[in-house]
Amino acid sequence: MKASISIPHSDIAVIHIESAKLKISDIKVHIIGAGIGGLTTALALAQNGVEVEVFEKASKFTNVGAGLQLSPNVMTVFSSLDLSKEVEASCCEPKAGILRDYKTGKALLTTRMQKDYQARYGHKYLHIHRADLIDTIAEAAQKAGIKIHFGAQVSSIRETETGTRLENIGKTHQANLLIVADGIRSFLREEIAGKSRPVFTGQVAWRGLVPTSDLPPETIPFAANNWLGPRQHFVSYYVSGGEMINFVAVQERSEWAEENWGIPADIGELKNAFKSWDPRVTSLIDACRNVYLWGLFDHPPLAKWTTKRMALLGDAAHPMLPFMAQGAAMAVEDAWVLTHCLINTPSNVSQALQNYEAFRKSRTTRLQKTSRENAALYHQASPLGRVIRKAKFKIATDIPSIAFSRLDKIYGVDVTQDFPILPV
Ligand SMILES: Cc1cc2nc3c(=O)[nH]c(=O)nc-3n(C[C@H](O)[C@H](O)[C@H](O)COP(=O)(O)OP(=O)(O)OC[C@H]3O[C@@H](n4cnc5c(N)ncnc54)[C@H](O)[C@@H]3O)c2cc1C
């Protein structure tokens, strides 16, 4: 076995291990969770000749979750999975990212996207409905031969001497490797990482969708809009090819009593929370018919993501607040890197999983931290703090390289270059 180390763009050391004794097609993988992470992993593995089955507790794909922002670091993975054309078909490409004052709506910080992003990162920044993305990845994964079991809630997982076992509705299924991608409220995480619970952050998020035709034309600018107010913020952008407007409204509050983390909510409460905001925000809320409320939970980085034959992936491995819009992005990057590790070390699954954890941990831990810090930046309540923030934003608007120096560390990372998957 030969190992060489290089320092790629993401500043993570890559160990290229050459070993071609065991064929990748000998490995059977079970994935728990047909979310963005689970499905992307299934697709990447299946494209490389691995036999994959996915177990999903829902009886079908649901619409919950609303909009997602797809940054260039995700699009580079979809492009390498030959999926960017299909993904882009239902996306909207915002003209700019704009941070705004909550009352006047005036731009505080503007970052131009489109050509500027394409030139800088080689890929677009896009907005999509989560359901459209799930449908697209699932279709490609099924075409690549993976099997999805719906209504298959996994109740227990176990590693054996020779492989893995999962229990689902009294049936046992065996594989060589198990990937647990059951989301932020992962019930199975404990089996791999030990006991731990997500902590309520004191923030809730309403998510809603409004048909574009229900509002006067161009009420919401064609951008990634983010209105910043004291202890609150409001994000809005177009999805579904421009037919729908998505919003996420975040407010700080002291308690969250619900067992579920996304529940149908009272629009009156949302209207009241944002009543004195920019009229574009209030007219969007007024036009909304159904809204879901989410308690936002945080989780300290896990000490361990893997055992010899089981691995956590996506939100189950690194639950992340949505303030950098990178949760799904990190799940997609995980999927690629895990596939790279397995393809390079099929004869030693345990080593492959250790490599995956080592390659991914520093980046996801950094993003968990940055997402947390962004809440404080967005929700600045002190008048002096807001004056200082405004001045900093003005400088970053006038000198785009300042804003980009921060974004480059996130959007400029290309896991497909850093962790190449060569044809087997
Ligand atoms: C308000 C908000 C806004 C967000 N915006 C963005 C954004 O703009 N961009 C971005 O990149 N990310 C965003 N995110 C984060 C993103 O949605 C998540 O990080 C991403 O969906 C995680 O994918 P996943 O596959 O790990 O988990 P999930 O998508 O949660 O999927 C987990 C799956 O596992 C299934 N499951 C659970 N338990 C079991 C079981 N026992 N057996 C079988 N199946 C099971 C679930 O039904 C589900 O289908 C946002 C999150 C929130 C809350």
The ligand as an SDF file (V2000), in Angstrom:
LIG
                    3D

 53 58  0  0  0  0  0  0  0  0999 V2000
  -34.9120   26.9090    7.8170 C   0  0  0  0  0  0  0  0  0  0  0  0
  -33.8800   26.0930    7.0760 C   0  0  0  0  0  0  0  0  0  0  0  0
  -33.3300   26.5510    5.8800 C   0  0  0  0  0  0  0  0  0  0  0  0
  -32.3210   25.8100    5.2210 C   0  0  0  0  0  0  0  0  0  0  0  0
  -31.7730   26.2970    4.0700 N   0  0  0  0  0  0  0  0  0  0  0  0
  -30.7370   25.6480    3.4900 C   0  0  0  0  0  0  0  0  0  0  0  0
  -30.1320   26.1350    2.2840 C   0  0  0  0  0  0  0  0  0  0  0  0
  -30.5590   27.1660    1.7550 O   0  0  0  0  0  0  0  0  0  0  0  0
  -29.0830   25.4650    1.7290 N   0  0  0  0  0  0  0  0  0  0  0  0
  -28.5850   24.3110    2.3010 C   0  0  0  0  0  0  0  0  0  0  0  0
  -27.5930   23.7450    1.7920 O   0  0  0  0  0  0  0  0  0  0  0  0
  -29.1560   23.8010    3.4300 N   0  0  0  0  0  0  0  0  0  0  0  0
  -30.2210   24.4260    4.0250 C   0  0  0  0  0  0  0  0  0  0  0  0
  -30.8140   23.9070    5.1310 N   0  0  0  0  0  0  0  0  0  0  0  0
  -30.2890   22.6440    5.6810 C   0  0  0  0  0  0  0  0  0  0  0  0
  -30.7320   21.4450    4.8770 C   0  0  0  0  0  0  0  0  0  0  0  0
  -32.1130   21.3940    4.7200 O   0  0  0  0  0  0  0  0  0  0  0  0
  -30.2360   20.1760    5.5830 C   0  0  0  0  0  0  0  0  0  0  0  0
  -28.9120   20.3550    5.9990 O   0  0  0  0  0  0  0  0  0  0  0  0
  -30.2650   18.9770    4.6380 C   0  0  0  0  0  0  0  0  0  0  0  0
  -31.5830   18.7330    4.2350 O   0  0  0  0  0  0  0  0  0  0  0  0
  -29.6820   17.7500    5.3500 C   0  0  0  0  0  0  0  0  0  0  0  0
  -29.8300   16.6190    4.5180 O   0  0  0  0  0  0  0  0  0  0  0  0
  -29.7580   15.1670    5.1540 P   0  0  0  0  0  0  0  0  0  0  0  0
  -29.8760   14.2420    4.0160 O   0  0  0  0  0  0  0  0  0  0  0  0
  -28.5940   15.0570    6.0590 O   0  0  0  0  0  0  0  0  0  0  0  0
  -31.0440   15.0690    6.1010 O   0  0  0  0  0  0  0  0  0  0  0  0
  -32.5860   15.1810    5.7550 P   0  0  0  0  0  0  0  0  0  0  0  0
  -32.7980   15.9610    4.5160 O   0  0  0  0  0  0  0  0  0  0  0  0
  -33.2470   15.6470    7.0160 O   0  0  0  0  0  0  0  0  0  0  0  0
  -33.0270   13.6800    5.4510 O   0  0  0  0  0  0  0  0  0  0  0  0
  -33.1160   12.6840    6.4410 C   0  0  0  0  0  0  0  0  0  0  0  0
  -34.0490   11.5890    5.9180 C   0  0  0  0  0  0  0  0  0  0  0  0
  -33.9870   10.4680    6.7910 O   0  0  0  0  0  0  0  0  0  0  0  0
  -35.2960    9.9670    6.9850 C   0  0  0  0  0  0  0  0  0  0  0  0
  -35.2800    9.2210    8.2630 N   0  0  0  0  0  0  0  0  0  0  0  0
  -35.1430    9.7300    9.5170 C   0  0  0  0  0  0  0  0  0  0  0  0
  -35.1240    8.7410   10.4230 N   0  0  0  0  0  0  0  0  0  0  0  0
  -35.2450    7.5730    9.7410 C   0  0  0  0  0  0  0  0  0  0  0  0
  -35.2860    6.1960   10.1310 C   0  0  0  0  0  0  0  0  0  0  0  0
  -35.1640    5.8170   11.4150 N   0  0  0  0  0  0  0  0  0  0  0  0
  -35.4290    5.2480    9.1800 N   0  0  0  0  0  0  0  0  0  0  0  0
  -35.5340    5.5960    7.8580 C   0  0  0  0  0  0  0  0  0  0  0  0
  -35.5120    6.8890    7.4290 N   0  0  0  0  0  0  0  0  0  0  0  0
  -35.3520    7.8700    8.3650 C   0  0  0  0  0  0  0  0  0  0  0  0
  -36.1600   11.2150    6.9890 C   0  0  0  0  0  0  0  0  0  0  0  0
  -37.5380   10.9170    6.7230 O   0  0  0  0  0  0  0  0  0  0  0  0
  -35.5170   12.0280    5.8670 C   0  0  0  0  0  0  0  0  0  0  0  0
  -36.0540   11.7350    4.6070 O   0  0  0  0  0  0  0  0  0  0  0  0
  -31.8610   24.5920    5.7770 C   0  0  0  0  0  0  0  0  0  0  0  0
  -32.4450   24.1010    6.9620 C   0  0  0  0  0  0  0  0  0  0  0  0
  -33.4530   24.8360    7.5970 C   0  0  0  0  0  0  0  0  0  0  0  0
  -34.0670   24.3070    8.8740 C   0  0  0  0  0  0  0  0  0  0  0  0
  1  2  1  0
  2  3  1  0
  2 52  2  0
  3  4  2  0
  4  5  1  0
  4 50  1  0
  5  6  2  0
  6  7  1  0
  6 13  1  0
  7  8  2  0
  7  9  1  0
  9 10  1  0
 10 11  2  0
 10 12  1  0
 12 13  2  0
 13 14  1  0
 14 15  1  0
 14 50  1  0
 15 16  1  0
 16 17  1  0
 16 18  1  0
 18 19  1  0
 18 20  1  0
 20 21  1  0
 20 22  1  0
 22 23  1  0
 23 24  1  0
 24 25  2  0
 24 26  1  0
 24 27  1  0
 27 28  1  0
 28 29  2  0
 28 30  1  0
 28 31  1  0
 31 32  1  0
 32 33  1  0
 33 34  1  0
 33 48  1  0
 34 35  1  0
 35 36  1  0
 35 46  1  0
 36 37  1  0
 36 45  1  0
 37 38  2  0
 38 39  1  0
 39 40  1  0
 39 45  2  0
 40 41  1  0
 40 42  2  0
 42 43  1  0
 43 44  2  0
 44 45  1  0
 46 47  1  0
 46 48  1  0
 48 49  1  0
 50 51  2  0
 51 52  1  0
 52 53  1  0
M  END
$$$$
